Amino acid sequence: MRHILLVLSVALLLAGCASAPKLPPKSISSFSLFNTFSYEENISKAYYDPGTKTTFALVPGSHQIFFWREGKRVNVIGGIGMANTNFRALADITMGPDASVYALDSSAKNVKKFNTDGKLMATWELKNTVQPIKIALGTEQNCYVWDGAGGEIIAFNLLDGSELYRFGRFQLERVDHLYANRDYVVAYDRLQATSSIFSSLGQHITDDDGQIVYDPYNNGISLSEAGLVSKMSAAYLPMSSKPGIMTIGREVLAIVVDNRQVRLLKIDYEQVP
């Protein structure tokens, strides 16, 4: 019966992916820095939504998420507590295509979804996890969670919170950042400065240098101390400071630098004649 349920779950995931058409290819021409935010607190990760011009920053020391809009702090949620917007141990955040923020609580073993103003929209329990510490959203219907105790990535169905499948055991030692889209799952090991790239169904594809994310057109983008590099074109931008975690929202990259700064870079594309 478990095997039948797994097959059905994978079939539903494939159907959901097939319903979202792929965008026509575009080639990256350059990366343009257009804004920088500085914080008094240490931040470990940030996302930027171009539609609402909102930056979401994870502050691990206080277990909080800062909401900034057009240069002003508009809300702060989190902190240790039992209220709907509190956490027992805020471990990670990710952003959905509608700019919703998904927050992973490793102690409560759940995921909370907030809108761009910080209002709680939904909560999912992460069943059969031991130490969930990283999260990535594949589509609006599924997410991936790195369980540090089990040493594997677990795919969950966000429609009902059910587990779909697991992968990565004996292939991953640690994960400092988890990224996913409809086609790929990328586990980044900062100590080794490498990214392990899997298909959305968990098959290992390759290992690559640097931290890898993909833009909406599935162009690979790599970040290392040497610089920001397009994997499929000549676009390159040197880094003047040691970079931290890189995230992507639509066609904008958010890079944490020196734990106190977020640099926003627009991805520029070659014009199609």
Kinemage of the C-alpha trace (Angstrom):
@kinemage 1
@onewidth
@group {chain A} dominant
@subgroup {mainchain}
@vectorlist {calphas} color= white
{ca met a 1} P 0.000 0.000 0.000
{ca arg a 2} L 2.855 2.409 0.847
{ca his a 3} L 4.377 1.779 -2.588
{ca ile a 4} L 1.054 2.531 -4.297
{ca leu a 5} L 0.673 5.791 -2.347
{ca leu a 6} L 4.211 6.820 -3.295
{ca val a 7} L 3.524 6.207 -6.985
{ca leu a 8} L 0.292 8.185 -6.808
{ca ser a 9} L 2.026 11.062 -4.996
{ca val a 10} L 4.785 11.236 -7.601
{ca ala a 11} L 2.191 11.155 -10.376
{ca leu a 12} L 0.371 14.091 -8.792
{ca leu a 13} L 3.643 16.002 -8.477
{ca leu a 14} L 4.450 15.407 -12.138
{ca ala a 15} L 0.972 16.522 -13.137
{ca gly a 16} L 1.393 19.720 -11.135
{ca cys a 17} L 4.742 20.439 -12.774
{ca ala a 18} L 3.366 19.730 -16.236
{ca ser a 19} L 0.530 22.195 -15.687
{ca ala a 20} L 3.015 25.079 -15.361
{ca pro a 21} L 4.426 25.774 -18.844
{ca lys a 22} L 8.142 26.421 -19.180
{ca leu a 23} L 9.226 29.899 -20.195
{ca pro a 24} L 11.004 30.413 -23.538
{ca pro a 25} L 14.819 30.511 -23.140
{ca lys a 26} L 16.674 33.750 -22.473
{ca ser a 27} L 20.409 34.301 -22.192
{ca ile a 28} L 21.888 36.292 -19.287
{ca ser a 29} L 23.923 39.306 -20.452
{ca ser a 30} L 24.974 40.805 -17.093
{ca phe a 31} L 24.245 41.322 -13.393
{ca ser a 32} L 23.434 44.855 -12.151
{ca leu a 33} L 23.622 45.964 -8.512
{ca phe a 34} L 20.637 48.251 -7.853
{ca asn a 35} L 20.226 48.387 -4.076
{ca thr a 36} L 21.951 47.594 -0.788
{ca phe a 37} L 20.448 47.181 2.683
{ca ser a 38} L 22.442 47.224 5.916
{ca tyr a 39} L 21.262 45.721 9.205
{ca glu a 40} L 22.320 46.223 12.809
{ca glu a 41} L 21.658 42.555 13.570
{ca asn a 42} L 23.377 39.552 12.013
{ca ile a 43} L 21.294 38.084 9.197
{ca ser a 44} L 21.841 34.714 7.567
{ca lys a 45} L 19.529 34.843 4.546
{ca ala a 46} L 17.290 37.269 2.671
{ca tyr a 47} L 14.777 37.300 -0.183
{ca tyr a 48} L 13.545 40.161 -2.333
{ca asp a 49} L 10.192 40.363 -4.122
{ca pro a 50} L 10.273 42.820 -7.059
{ca gly a 51} L 6.476 43.007 -7.236
{ca thr a 52} L 5.984 44.450 -3.750
{ca lys a 53} L 9.575 45.725 -3.368
{ca thr a 54} L 9.777 43.822 -0.094
{ca thr a 55} L 12.912 42.331 1.452
{ca phe a 56} L 12.559 39.473 3.944
{ca ala a 57} L 15.595 38.915 6.178
{ca leu a 58} L 16.180 35.997 8.562
{ca val a 59} L 17.697 37.046 11.897
{ca pro a 60} L 18.825 33.752 13.482
{ca gly a 61} L 19.961 35.175 16.822
{ca ser a 62} L 16.476 36.411 17.747
{ca his a 63} L 14.489 33.874 15.678
{ca gln a 64} L 12.838 36.717 13.770
{ca ile a 65} L 11.996 37.727 10.215
{ca phe a 66} L 12.354 41.396 9.244
{ca phe a 67} L 10.077 42.832 6.558
{ca trp a 68} L 11.527 45.844 4.708
{ca arg a 69} L 9.684 47.740 1.982
{ca glu a 70} L 11.273 50.536 -0.056
{ca gly a 71} L 13.974 51.100 2.548
{ca lys a 72} L 11.727 51.062 5.644
{ca arg a 73} L 11.140 48.288 8.158
{ca val a 74} L 7.401 47.606 8.027
{ca asn a 75} L 7.109 44.555 10.285
{ca val a 76} L 8.969 42.066 12.467
{ca ile a 77} L 7.582 38.624 13.233
{ca gly a 78} L 8.917 35.755 15.281
{ca gly a 79} L 10.827 35.583 18.499
{ca ile a 80} L 10.644 32.686 20.939
{ca gly a 81} L 7.081 32.007 22.086
{ca met a 82} L 3.868 30.098 21.529
{ca ala a 83} L 1.797 32.664 19.586
{ca asn a 84} L 0.932 32.128 15.923
{ca thr a 85} L 3.730 34.401 14.741
{ca asn a 86} L 6.318 33.078 17.244
{ca phe a 87} L 8.757 30.198 16.836
{ca arg a 88} L 10.387 27.676 19.109
{ca ala a 89} L 13.481 27.529 16.860
{ca leu a 90} L 13.338 29.405 13.559
{ca ala a 91} L 15.774 27.528 11.318
{ca asp a 92} L 15.172 28.727 7.764
{ca ile a 93} L 12.925 30.664 5.389
{ca thr a 94} L 12.048 30.511 1.718
{ca met a 95} L 9.829 32.548 -0.598
{ca gly a 96} L 6.979 31.387 -2.823
{ca pro a 97} L 6.126 32.646 -6.324
{ca asp a 98} L 3.440 34.915 -4.841
{ca ala a 99} L 6.065 36.358 -2.422
{ca ser a 100} L 4.649 34.448 0.538
{ca val a 101} L 7.252 33.608 3.182
{ca tyr a 102} L 7.572 30.001 4.372
{ca ala a 103} L 9.260 29.714 7.783
{ca leu a 104} L 10.680 26.418 9.082
{ca asp a 105} L 10.562 25.786 12.838
{ca ser a 106} L 13.009 22.961 13.581
{ca ser a 107} L 11.824 22.433 17.157
{ca ala a 108} L 8.074 22.549 16.513
{ca lys a 109} L 8.703 20.608 13.281
{ca asn a 110} L 6.340 22.667 11.196
{ca val a 111} L 6.238 25.215 8.391
{ca lys a 112} L 4.319 28.490 8.671
{ca lys a 113} L 3.269 30.531 5.664
{ca phe a 114} L 3.027 34.340 5.929
{ca asn a 115} L 1.917 36.921 3.380
{ca thr a 116} L 4.065 39.928 2.434
{ca asp a 117} L 2.729 41.890 5.438
{ca gly a 118} L 3.576 39.141 7.940
{ca lys a 119} L 0.063 37.754 8.429
{ca leu a 120} L -0.096 34.014 9.138
{ca met a 121} L -1.834 32.183 6.278
{ca ala a 122} L -1.276 28.469 6.978
{ca thr a 123} L 0.697 25.929 9.037
{ca trp a 124} L 1.912 22.452 8.031
{ca glu a 125} L 3.227 19.756 10.345
{ca leu a 126} L 6.404 18.010 9.156
{ca lys a 127} L 5.577 14.436 10.101
{ca asn a 128} L 8.299 11.810 10.532
{ca thr a 129} L 11.130 14.359 10.681
{ca val a 130} L 13.808 14.427 13.380
{ca gln a 131} L 15.861 17.582 12.746
{ca pro a 132} L 14.377 19.659 9.892
{ca ile a 133} L 16.752 22.595 9.351
{ca lys a 134} L 16.561 23.742 5.699
{ca ile a 135} L 13.605 24.320 3.381
{ca ala a 136} L 13.079 25.053 -0.312
{ca leu a 137} L 9.900 25.441 -2.323
{ca gly a 138} L 9.712 23.439 -5.542
{ca thr a 139} L 6.285 24.593 -6.699
{ca glu a 140} L 3.207 25.950 -4.934
{ca gln a 141} L 2.280 22.313 -4.286
{ca asn a 142} L 5.469 20.854 -2.848
{ca cys a 143} L 8.478 21.687 -0.705
{ca tyr a 144} L 11.781 20.031 0.190
{ca val a 145} L 13.202 19.818 3.714
{ca trp a 146} L 16.736 18.841 4.734
{ca asp a 147} L 16.595 16.620 7.830
{ca gly a 148} L 20.013 16.934 9.425
{ca ala a 149} L 19.553 13.945 11.728
{ca gly a 150} L 18.503 11.591 8.946
{ca gly a 151} L 20.960 13.096 6.453
{ca glu a 152} L 18.374 13.242 3.687
{ca ile a 153} L 16.045 15.557 1.807
{ca ile a 154} L 12.317 14.930 2.253
{ca ala a 155} L 9.725 16.052 -0.294
{ca phe a 156} L 6.337 17.095 1.115
{ca asn a 157} L 2.998 17.741 -0.548
{ca leu a 158} L 1.798 21.172 0.648
{ca leu a 159} L -1.795 20.414 -0.307
{ca asp a 160} L -2.188 17.962 2.570
{ca gly a 161} L 1.205 17.926 4.330
{ca ser a 162} L 1.927 14.336 3.329
{ca glu a 163} L 5.418 12.995 2.635
{ca leu a 164} L 6.159 12.181 -1.001
{ca tyr a 165} L 9.662 10.653 -1.023
{ca arg a 166} L 13.195 10.963 0.385
{ca phe a 167} L 16.629 11.194 -1.225
{ca gly a 168} L 20.237 12.266 -0.668
{ca arg a 169} L 21.157 9.858 2.126
{ca phe a 170} L 24.840 8.851 1.918
{ca gln a 171} L 25.279 11.522 -0.789
{ca leu a 172} L 25.124 14.635 1.421
{ca glu a 173} L 27.137 15.339 4.562
{ca arg a 174} L 25.758 18.800 5.334
{ca val a 175} L 23.482 21.386 3.733
{ca asp a 176} L 23.913 25.103 4.374
{ca his a 177} L 21.385 26.221 1.774
{ca leu a 178} L 18.644 24.336 -0.012
{ca tyr a 179} L 17.275 25.625 -3.315
{ca ala a 180} L 14.551 24.187 -5.547
{ca asn a 181} L 12.423 25.015 -8.563
{ca arg a 182} L 10.113 22.880 -10.693
{ca asp a 183} L 13.040 20.975 -12.245
{ca tyr a 184} L 15.963 20.959 -9.794
{ca val a 185} L 16.863 20.632 -6.121
{ca val a 186} L 20.263 22.015 -5.099
{ca ala a 187} L 21.980 21.302 -1.779
{ca tyr a 188} L 24.875 23.688 -1.058
{ca asp a 189} L 27.721 22.746 1.290
{ca arg a 190} L 29.517 25.954 2.278
{ca leu a 191} L 32.474 24.152 3.881
{ca gln a 192} L 33.218 22.253 0.674
{ca ala a 193} L 32.040 25.167 -1.529
{ca thr a 194} L 30.097 22.737 -3.721
{ca ser a 195} L 26.488 22.223 -4.772
{ca ser a 196} L 24.895 18.812 -5.249
{ca ile a 197} L 22.258 19.023 -7.967
{ca phe a 198} L 19.291 16.642 -8.084
{ca ser a 199} L 16.261 16.362 -10.307
{ca ser a 200} L 12.947 17.389 -8.729
{ca leu a 201} L 12.237 13.675 -8.165
{ca gly a 202} L 15.495 13.099 -6.292
{ca gln a 203} L 17.875 11.630 -8.869
{ca his a 204} L 21.436 12.915 -8.401
{ca ile a 205} L 22.606 14.731 -11.536
{ca thr a 206} L 26.009 16.241 -10.722
{ca asp a 207} L 28.141 18.163 -8.224
{ca asp a 208} L 29.325 21.646 -9.128
{ca asp a 209} L 31.599 24.303 -7.644
{ca gly a 210} L 30.056 27.246 -5.812
{ca gln a 211} L 26.519 27.962 -4.753
{ca ile a 212} L 24.054 27.301 -7.569
{ca val a 213} L 20.571 28.698 -8.211
{ca tyr a 214} L 18.474 28.836 -11.392
{ca asp a 215} L 16.669 31.834 -12.866
{ca pro a 216} L 13.081 31.574 -14.243
{ca tyr a 217} L 14.514 30.378 -17.591
{ca asn a 218} L 16.623 27.631 -15.947
{ca asn a 219} L 19.922 29.410 -16.502
{ca gly a 220} L 22.353 28.212 -13.852
{ca ile a 221} L 23.976 30.954 -11.751
{ca ser a 222} L 27.008 30.234 -9.573
{ca leu a 223} L 28.314 32.284 -6.625
{ca ser a 224} L 31.733 31.857 -5.049
{ca glu a 225} L 34.379 34.097 -3.512
{ca ala a 226} L 35.697 34.659 -7.032
{ca gly a 227} L 32.446 36.169 -8.260
{ca leu a 228} L 28.979 35.727 -9.682
{ca val a 229} L 28.948 33.657 -12.880
{ca ser a 230} L 26.333 32.612 -15.406
{ca lys a 231} L 26.843 28.923 -16.181
{ca met a 232} L 25.367 29.279 -19.679
{ca ser a 233} L 26.753 32.625 -20.898
{ca ala a 234} L 29.718 34.955 -20.434
{ca ala a 235} L 28.024 37.102 -17.757
{ca tyr a 236} L 30.324 37.651 -14.762
{ca leu a 237} L 30.510 39.994 -11.767
{ca pro a 238} L 33.466 39.968 -9.326
{ca met a 239} L 32.728 40.010 -5.588
{ca ser a 240} L 34.464 42.666 -3.484
{ca ser a 241} L 33.535 41.004 -0.173
{ca lys a 242} L 33.123 37.414 0.977
{ca pro a 243} L 29.559 36.450 0.049
{ca gly a 244} L 27.122 34.450 2.133
{ca ile a 245} L 23.846 32.845 1.076
{ca met a 246} L 22.377 33.793 -2.307
{ca thr a 247} L 18.657 33.600 -3.093
{ca ile a 248} L 16.595 34.419 -6.166
{ca gly a 249} L 13.148 35.979 -6.541
{ca arg a 250} L 11.916 36.167 -10.128
{ca glu a 251} L 14.795 37.988 -11.886
{ca val a 252} L 16.518 39.461 -8.822
{ca leu a 253} L 19.326 37.978 -6.722
{ca ala a 254} L 19.706 38.761 -3.009
{ca ile a 255} L 23.191 38.099 -1.616
{ca val a 256} L 24.076 38.369 2.075
{ca val a 257} L 27.530 39.907 2.612
{ca asp a 258} L 29.454 40.039 5.913
{ca asn a 259} L 26.291 38.939 7.812
{ca arg a 260} L 25.060 42.549 7.992
{ca gln a 261} L 24.316 43.531 4.417
{ca val a 262} L 22.048 42.445 1.569
{ca arg a 263} L 22.960 43.294 -2.019
{ca leu a 264} L 20.228 43.169 -4.645
{ca leu a 265} L 21.250 42.443 -8.223
{ca lys a 266} L 19.013 42.484 -11.260
{ca ile a 267} L 19.584 39.798 -13.867
{ca asp a 268} L 19.841 41.442 -17.294
{ca tyr a 269} L 19.024 39.476 -20.441
{ca glu a 270} L 20.109 39.721 -24.046
{ca gln a 271} L 17.503 41.333 -26.247
{ca val a 272} L 15.830 38.947 -28.677
{ca pro a 273} L 15.698 40.514 -32.188
